[in-house]
Amino acid sequence: MRRIHTLGFVSATALWRAACDSAPAATNGDVQQAIQGGDIAAAQARLSDVFASGNADEQTQRIKLDLMLKLGDGDAAMAAIDALSDGALGAEDRRVAKAHALILQEKPKAASELYVDADPAGFGEQDYHMLLWALRDMGEDEDFAEGLQAALAAFPNSADLNTLAARALMSVGENDRARPYADTALASDPRHFETLLAQGELAIE
């Protein structure tokens, strides 16, 4: 009886492998479709398939970078950054992505140093977001508060920046003052993950 079960299992495995072998190779579009559908596990599996097929290109590396940052994997994100040419990842996007990866690697000081010689007049929304995130993690409260004020003046409806402001106020028990920032963030991006978390915590309070 055991032999029959074993043969059945082997046959089923062989059929499964044959089905996989006959299936079309995963593409960058498949990975992006899974990400847009919110199926991160499927996105990771399809991304692995693209690399395994030998068809990975710079677009694949860019998709990998965005996915690894979303998943909080700073090491994998940094590897993707290093694999991208200047043409595929411009100077500002590279700075933002590198700062994000460094913060995820628990190196906020290194992230902040990317902005030492940068002109704040040229900062994009995500430049402000990453620098402020780094300053917060470093405990630089005065610089954080000053930078946040400038950031919100430049990007008053930013979900990321308003959520940072809400979080900063919530951390010192100023929930009533935090709510307008959280509400602005939610109105700007109703699916923003950190905003939804902040809204949930404020609702519980």
Disulfide bonds with the S-S distance in Angstrom:
none
